[in-house]
């Protein structure tokens, strides 16, 4: 079973992940319509590029935007969650061991103790996300079972990985469950809200170009606003 989940199933998961996200990006770009969006993306591009860069960078910096400053606690939790998820997924020693063994690729690794703390941080963050959805009326009214399922898919690799690493129960079983849950996460990303992993950047670029061009002195330049 271990050889299957780290071999053919892993290839399938990574294939769906990369191909699926590529398709989502292409569909997003093809769906842009400058007449409907009321912004041209091929004229006055320099203004748009500057606006896009400002938009992305501002949202990647904690408290870099008004939205982040409005809810400081949620901002810290959100950044901690995403950074821990990304760093531990790519730079954990055990993950790089499998990459090296299967595909001959190895990256910089973080200490296992740091990865352990990041797993705990992710689990705490998910609990806080659930509490937020239950407590805040403006969030609760928009929440469905689907949202809880997405959180479960995101946190499952960390729960199973934490149990396997500390050998709380049968190590081999939980190792396989950890790998399976990670592959389920990869496969789910292109088809669910988890696709914001990439579409966040697409939408910020689009909005940034919109603001950069419309509010960059481009009005009155022959554009059919």
ChimeraX attribute file (.defattr): number of C-alpha atoms within 10 A of each C-alpha:
attribute: neighborCount
match mode: 1-to-1
recipient: residues
	/A:1	9
	/A:2	13
	/A:3	10
	/A:4	11
	/A:5	17
	/A:6	17
	/A:7	12
	/A:8	10
	/A:9	16
	/A:10	19
	/A:11	14
	/A:12	14
	/A:13	19
	/A:14	14
	/A:15	14
	/A:16	19
	/A:17	21
	/A:18	15
	/A:19	12
	/A:20	19
	/A:21	21
	/A:22	14
	/A:23	12
	/A:24	17
	/A:25	17
	/A:26	11
	/A:27	11
	/A:28	13
	/A:29	12
	/A:30	9
	/A:31	9
	/A:32	14
	/A:33	12
	/A:34	14
	/A:35	11
	/A:36	9
	/A:37	13
	/A:38	13
	/A:39	24
	/A:40	21
	/A:41	19
	/A:42	9
	/A:43	12
	/A:44	16
	/A:45	14
	/A:46	14
	/A:47	21
	/A:48	27
	/A:49	19
	/A:50	17
	/A:51	23
	/A:52	25
	/A:53	15
	/A:54	17
	/A:55	23
	/A:56	19
	/A:57	13
	/A:58	16
	/A:59	17
	/A:60	13
	/A:61	11
	/A:62	14
	/A:63	16
	/A:64	13
	/A:65	14
	/A:66	10
	/A:67	11
	/A:68	18
	/A:69	13
	/A:70	11
	/A:71	11
	/A:72	13
	/A:73	10
	/A:74	16
	/A:75	16
	/A:76	14
	/A:77	18
	/A:78	19
	/A:79	15
	/A:80	15
	/A:81	20
	/A:82	14
	/A:83	14
	/A:84	20
	/A:85	20
	/A:86	12
	/A:87	14
	/A:88	24
	/A:89	18
	/A:90	17
	/A:91	18
	/A:92	20
	/A:93	19
	/A:94	15
	/A:95	17
	/A:96	20
	/A:97	16
	/A:98	14
	/A:99	16
	/A:100	13
	/A:101	11
	/A:102	11
	/A:103	10
	/A:104	10
	/A:105	11
	/A:106	16
	/A:107	14
	/A:108	9
	/A:109	17
	/A:110	14
	/A:111	11
	/A:112	15
	/A:113	10
	/A:114	13
	/A:115	22
	/A:116	18
	/A:117	14
	/A:118	21
	/A:119	24
	/A:120	17
	/A:121	18
	/A:122	23
	/A:123	20
	/A:124	14
	/A:125	21
	/A:126	20
	/A:127	14
	/A:128	15
	/A:129	17
	/A:130	15
	/A:131	12
	/A:132	15
	/A:133	19
	/A:134	14
	/A:135	11
	/A:136	10
	/A:137	11
	/A:138	11
	/A:139	11
	/A:140	14
	/A:141	10
	/A:142	9
	/A:143	14
	/A:144	10
	/A:145	7
	/A:146	11
	/A:147	15
	/A:148	15
	/A:149	11
	/A:150	16
	/A:151	16
	/A:152	15
	/A:153	19
	/A:154	23
	/A:155	23
	/A:156	19
	/A:157	24
	/A:158	25
	/A:159	20
	/A:160	22
	/A:161	23
	/A:162	21
	/A:163	17
	/A:164	20
	/A:165	17
	/A:166	10
	/A:167	13
	/A:168	10
	/A:169	11
	/A:170	10
	/A:171	16
	/A:172	13
	/A:173	13
	/A:174	20
	/A:175	20
	/A:176	20
	/A:177	20
	/A:178	22
	/A:179	20
	/A:180	21
	/A:181	22
	/A:182	23
	/A:183	22
	/A:184	19
	/A:185	21
	/A:186	24
	/A:187	20
	/A:188	20
	/A:189	22
	/A:190	24
	/A:191	14
	/A:192	12
	/A:193	13
	/A:194	18
	/A:195	18
	/A:196	14
	/A:197	14
	/A:198	15
	/A:199	17
	/A:200	14
	/A:201	17
	/A:202	17
	/A:203	16
	/A:204	20
	/A:205	21
	/A:206	23
	/A:207	18
	/A:208	22
	/A:209	28
	/A:210	23
	/A:211	18
	/A:212	25
	/A:213	24
	/A:214	18
	/A:215	13
	/A:216	15
	/A:217	11
	/A:218	15
	/A:219	12
	/A:220	9
	/A:221	9
	/A:222	7
	/A:223	12
	/A:224	11
	/A:225	14
